[in-house]
Amino acid sequence: MDDVKRLFREWRVDLEERFEALNARIEARFERRDPNEIFRALPAPSDALSVPMKAVMASRHSERSFSNEPLPDPVLADILWAADGVRDIEDAQKRTKGRVGREYDGGRTTPTSFDWRETEIYVLKANGIWRWVPERRGLLFCALTDIRHLAAYMQPAMTLPPVQLVYVSNLAKTRTRVSEIAEQLMMKFDGEVWNDEAIEELRIRNTHLNVGVKLEAVSLAAEALGLASVARTLFPTKKLEEALHLGPDEHVTAVQSVGYKAKSFLDHIR
Ligand SMILES: Cc1cc2nc3c(=O)[nH]c(=O)nc-3n(C[C@H](O)[C@H](O)[C@H](O)COP(=O)(O)O)c2cc1C
């Protein structure tokens, strides 16, 4: 028993040191606040989303006929909040007041395995590439290039939507303290089932599922707002990843087009 306790203590110290170093690197890379950054704050989610759930679920569908009219910020804000928004910080803080541990940050509108929150949503628009920052409720400007056409393949009509959401799975964010401790324990106590390969397969599977959840949330929100939307996995992955300057740990898992429904053929002129 003492041996097991000692082993746990050693693991903890070792893991904590490694995680602290890793966290510092991740923070430096993803959470830095550049004083010259261009940040477009978006409004809070609107009451337009307060619609009967049953009706929305019953009418949700993929729609591929889009108007190229840009989406106004409040509409985009509703969509992005549904995809990965901060739930309700004030309510959460009230519920967790006085609890020991880090202050609860409100949680997200869509769940992720181990609460990784590893999916980064890039927003491709005519006025450039942006990245959604849930905790700051806004868009961080990345580049002044319109690469919406790179989110389509063999479907010319899919170059037309005013907004292409690109779901990037960032594997660096899945190597958190909690999940690595869980993985160590799984391998230690159930080594026949869990080896490095099986753990990696589970990690990738979870990142795909986490994106799938977001696809459905956006699909429902788009339906509630009367918008057209379609989830897609058919796009030139490598070209898109290069255009987004993704690192080796970042992969495009899916794309979702969102926009107003086309009203006439004139809507299709770009
Ligand atoms: C993971 C996933 C990938 C998809 N990929 C594409 C795609 O590349 N192109 C496309 O036009 N539709 C794509 N779709 C949309 C499906 O074709 C559509 O959901 C299906 O035909 C059912 O139609 P519904 O969404 O209206 O119920 C995808 C859907 C999902 C969930």
PDBQT file of the ligand as one rigid body, heavy atoms in Angstrom, charges set to zero:
ROOT
HETATM    1  C1  LIG A 301     -20.058  15.142 -40.567  1.00  0.00    +0.000 C 
HETATM    2  C2  LIG A 301     -20.868  15.651 -41.742  1.00  0.00    +0.000 A 
HETATM    3  C3  LIG A 301     -20.236  15.911 -42.950  1.00  0.00    +0.000 A 
HETATM    4  C4  LIG A 301     -20.950  16.429 -44.038  1.00  0.00    +0.000 A 
HETATM    5  N1  LIG A 301     -20.282  16.753 -45.195  1.00  0.00    +0.000 NA
HETATM    6  C5  LIG A 301     -20.970  17.351 -46.204  1.00  0.00    +0.000 A 
HETATM    7  C6  LIG A 301     -20.276  17.839 -47.368  1.00  0.00    +0.000 A 
HETATM    8  O1  LIG A 301     -19.056  17.737 -47.492  1.00  0.00    +0.000 OA
HETATM    9  N2  LIG A 301     -21.005  18.454 -48.339  1.00  0.00    +0.000 N 
HETATM   10  C7  LIG A 301     -22.363  18.621 -48.229  1.00  0.00    +0.000 A 
HETATM   11  O2  LIG A 301     -22.980  19.197 -49.134  1.00  0.00    +0.000 OA
HETATM   12  N3  LIG A 301     -23.041  18.171 -47.140  1.00  0.00    +0.000 NA
HETATM   13  C8  LIG A 301     -22.379  17.559 -46.117  1.00  0.00    +0.000 A 
HETATM   14  N4  LIG A 301     -23.051  17.160 -44.976  1.00  0.00    +0.000 N 
HETATM   15  C9  LIG A 301     -24.505  17.354 -44.879  1.00  0.00    +0.000 C 
HETATM   16  C10 LIG A 301     -25.250  16.017 -45.062  1.00  0.00    +0.000 C 
HETATM   17  O3  LIG A 301     -25.226  15.639 -46.426  1.00  0.00    +0.000 OA
HETATM   18  C11 LIG A 301     -26.685  16.191 -44.574  1.00  0.00    +0.000 C 
HETATM   19  O4  LIG A 301     -26.651  16.437 -43.179  1.00  0.00    +0.000 OA
HETATM   20  C12 LIG A 301     -27.520  14.946 -44.855  1.00  0.00    +0.000 C 
HETATM   21  O5  LIG A 301     -27.758  14.814 -46.233  1.00  0.00    +0.000 OA
HETATM   22  C13 LIG A 301     -28.870  14.965 -44.136  1.00  0.00    +0.000 C 
HETATM   23  O6  LIG A 301     -29.577  16.125 -44.477  1.00  0.00    +0.000 OA
HETATM   24  P1  LIG A 301     -30.162  17.100 -43.338  1.00  0.00    +0.000 P 
HETATM   25  O7  LIG A 301     -28.972  17.742 -42.646  1.00  0.00    +0.000 OA
HETATM   26  O8  LIG A 301     -30.981  18.115 -44.070  1.00  0.00    +0.000 OA
HETATM   27  O9  LIG A 301     -30.943  16.283 -42.380  1.00  0.00    +0.000 OA
HETATM   28  C14 LIG A 301     -22.352  16.643 -43.913  1.00  0.00    +0.000 A 
HETATM   29  C15 LIG A 301     -22.980  16.355 -42.694  1.00  0.00    +0.000 A 
HETATM   30  C16 LIG A 301     -22.254  15.889 -41.607  1.00  0.00    +0.000 A 
HETATM   31  C17 LIG A 301     -22.961  15.639 -40.278  1.00  0.00    +0.000 C 
ENDROOT
TORSDOF 0
